[in-house]
């Protein structure tokens, strides 16, 4: 008994002999792969036909990879937009001018990044945003003038100390005279530094009382949340 696709067999065989893949013929003619496999069982492709088939396969693979990359990038962009929207929604419910909220945010940052075994309030980071936030809250909540903030740098061997001081002074809007030492990591000699990396900048102020308050605040807040959520 002939299959309902038998009328397409001649066309399918011609496509196969021209170097088309079984998948391509299946999609174009709508014939099941099992039927095509039976029709093509006795077809022996020449070297030239195999080359064409291989070339088409590689072209299809490249095309599929490009489409997959575009799809993944689109999905990533959607997830980023969704995350950004969620962040804006959260921030709309907060008052960023509230001293209490700023203090809590600074305390949690300090818990992770700040100096804890020192007689000063200080923090070090390679991200200017972190240090700008640190300085901004100290100015707003504690009325600390920039003159009381001292900075030091930790750099790689191929970085110019004066150039890096100028960079951080401009970024943080702190006078360059407030920058004291610049230590060089000798272990990095012979290793090139990425242009985007500007070393680690440490910002200190001489008030240890702020450090104590921030550490107590972050500790009590964490313990309070844990107790509220877990009951223990």
N, C-alpha and C positions, 0 to 999 in steps of 0.2 A: 504494500500500500504506500503510495506516494504521500509525502508530507505536504502540508499546505504551502510550504515555502519552496517547493520543487521548481516552480516557475522562475525563481530567482537564482537557481543554482549556477547557470551559465555566467550570469553577471558576477556572482560571488567568486567563481573560479577565476575569472578574468582579473578581478581586483586582487585576488591572492597572488596570482602569477606576476602581477605588476609590482609586487613588493609590499602590499598593504597588510597590516597586522590583522589577526583574527578579531581583536577588540574593535578595531576601526570598522571592519566589515559588519560586525555584530551591531554596532551603533548606527551605521548608515542604513543597513538593510533591515534591521530589526529581526534578524534570524538568531535563534538560540545558539550559544557557543557549542553545545553538544552536537547539534546538527552540522554546523560548520566543520567541526573537528572530523566528523565522519566523511564529509565531502572532500576534505583536503588531505585525507590520510595517504593517498597515493601520489600526491603532488610533491615533486622534488624541485626545490628552488635552485636556480643556478647561482654561481658566486655573485654575479652582478645583481640578481634579485635579492640575495641575502644582504648585500651591501645596501641596497635601497631600503630594505626592511629595517636594517640596523640604523641607518641614517634617520628614517622616519621615527623609529623608537626613541632615539636620542633627542630629536627635535620635540617630540611629544613630552618627553621627560623634562626637558628644559622649560617648556611652556607650562607644564603642571607645577613645577617648582616656583616659577614666577607667580602663577596664580595663587599658590599656597602662601607665598611670601606676602603678596598683596592682601590676602584674606586675613592672615595673622596680624599684619600691621593695622588693618582696619579694626579688628577685634581689640587689639591693644589700645588703640586710640579711643575706642568706645569705653573701655574700662577706665582709662585715665580721665576721660570727661566725667564719667560717673563718680569716680573718687573725688574729683575736684568739686562737683556739685554737692556731694555729701559733706565735704569740708566746709563749703560756703554755708550750707544749711546749719551746721553745728555752730559756726562763728556768729551767725545772725542771732543766735539765742544767748550770746555772751556779750558782756560789755568789756571791750578791750581797753577801756579807760579806767576800769575798776582796779584800784590799788591791791585789793585782796586777790583778784584773779591773776594779776601780774606777779604778785609775790609768790603765789602758789606755782605758777608756771616757772618762775625763776628757781624756786626751791627744788622742783623736780628735775630741772636741767642741772642744777648744782649737785644734786644727789648722784647723777650719773657722770658728770664731767668736771665738777669743781674740786679744788684742793681741800682736803679734809684734815691732813696732819700738818698744818701750817698755821702760823699766827697772823695770817692775812687772808682776806677774801680774794680768791683768784681762780681763774679758769684758763685752760689752754686748748686751742683747737686750730685746725687748718681751714675751717670754713668761716669766712668773714661774717656770714649771717648769724651764726651762733654768738660770736663775740659782740656784734652790733646790738643784738637783743640784750645780752648781759649788761652792756654799758648803758643802753637806753633805760632799762628798769632801775639800775642803780642811780641814774640821774633823776628819774621821775619819783621813785618811791623813797629814796634816801638822800636826795639833794646832793649827791656827790659830784663835784665839779671835775672836769676832765684833767685839771692840773694835779689831782690826787691819784690819778691812774697811771701806773708805770707798766711798761711793756718790755718784754724780752723775746728774742727769737731763737728758734731751734731750726737750723738749716742743714741742707745737704752740701757736700763738698764743692759742687760746681755752682753754687748760688752766691751771688754778690751781696754781702751784708748791707751795704749802703742802699743798693737798689731795692732790696726787700724791705728795709726800714721805710723807705719812701712809699712803697706800695701799701704797706699796712697803715702807715700814718694817714695816707689819703683815704683808704677804705674805712678806717675807724674814726676819722676826723679827730685824731689825737696828735698833738704837736710832736714833731720828730725828736725834739729834745727830751721827751718823756720815754724814749726808747733807750734802754741801758745796754745790756750785753746782747751778743749774738753768738751762740755756741754752734760749732760746726761738727757734724757727725763724720769723723774721719773714716768710718767704715764704708762710707758711700763713695770714696775716691775711685775714679775710673768708671763710675756708673752714671749715665746721663739721666737728668731729671726731666720729667714731663713739664712742659711750659705752663700748664695749668696749676701745678703745685707750687705754692709760695711759702712753703715751710709751715711750721707751727708757731703761732703767736700766743704768748701768755700775757694776760692782762691781770694786774693785781691792784688792790687798793689796801691801804694800811689798817682797815677797820675789821678786826676779828669778830666783833659783835654781830656783824651782818652774816658772816659765815655760820656762827652758832645758831642764829635764828633760822636761817634757811635749812640747815641740817635737821633741827628739831621739827620744823614745819613739815618737811618732806617725810620724815620718819613717822610723825603722828598722823599725817594724812594717809600714808600707806597702811598703817596699822588700823586706822579707822575704816578704810574701805574694805580691807580684808575681813574685819570683824562684822561689818554690815552684810557682806556677801556670803561669807562662810559660817558666821556665827561663832568663830573661834579665833 
